[in-house]
Amino acid sequence: MGYTLSEIAAHVGGELFGDPEYPISSLGSLDHAGAEQLSFLSNPKFASKLTLCNAGAVLLRNPTDAENVRNAIVVRNPYLAYAQVTVLFKHQEEGWANRIHPTAVIHETARVSSTALIGPNVTVGAYSVIGANCYLGPGSVVGEHVCLGGDSRLAGNVTIYDHVEIGERCILHSGSIIGADGFGFAPHDGQWNKIHQLGGVIIGDDVEIGANTTVDCGAIENTVIGSGVKIDNLVQIAHNVVIGDNSAIAGCVGVAGSTIIGENCTIAGGAGLAGHITLVDNVHVTAMSLVTRSIDTPGSYSSGTALDSTPKWRKSAARLRRIESMAAQISKLEKQVNTLLTKG
């Protein structure tokens, strides 16, 4: 499948510099794109690469840069335009002879839209609803009393437990598990007694959840993921967590139970959030940070020590262990200096 530059320019609302009938068959990077590929330049510091770029066309912000490439489409936000173009070149599911594969097992009480595409070895449990134009990839499991909104897509081997609501246009990647039990145990006489998790999971519209990410069900009330939320691979969302609309969470983040994350927040890779805390809207946590208390003021927050050579890091760590005694010494010296200044 390919498109002409005029079609692509119309799709992104850009101004075309060059041949409107020039064919584009795929996308490529500035360094490696070929004559039938479209690339983009979003960061001006890489503008020098344009003179060596072999792409058939480039998405640009600055019209003067169009002189350095074969063809160009000028837009206000090249990165956003690139995202919009990826929709055109997205791999489409080819389907099967029937919209429901013969190996799929669908409970007689489930309601599946006639426009849904159900892959091999899929199971759909009792009283579940699969919306229009949904795609359920091979080996996916949908439990009982699940609602999957229209135009949503489950990649292969996604597991949806019982009592989960998923909105429209959501994407769940392979290995993601939604609605497993949260980590709840009551200690007694040296043993752990399981607390059965009775809540569900509610996911809004336009949510994307990465591969091998887990979202646990609530203990009593629901775990809630707001609309427009993007969650990367290998993220753990514990029971009763609430994530506000349009927040983004990068890979390997762990969010402990009953934590509330506001709207438009970003949590960078490898960060950890303790349980029962609240982050207000527009909080940005940098990579590998540990958040142990609530944050009530928008802004960027970091924790941990900076990378250094191992010998220097060990010296710094040793000093950190002495920080209390050092603080006491400084306080004592301050008092002595103030006394001397007063006498002087």
Salt bridges, closest charged atoms under 4 A:
ASP31 OD2 - LYS49 NZ 3.25
GLU93 OE2 - LYS90 NZ 3.93
GLU93 OE2 - ARG153 NE 2.65
GLU168 OE1 - ARG169 NH1 3.11
ASP181 OD2 - LYS194 NZ 2.88
ASP189 OD2 - HIS188 NE2 3.00
ASP206 OD1 - ARG169 NE 2.75
GLU208 OE2 - HIS173 NE2 2.68
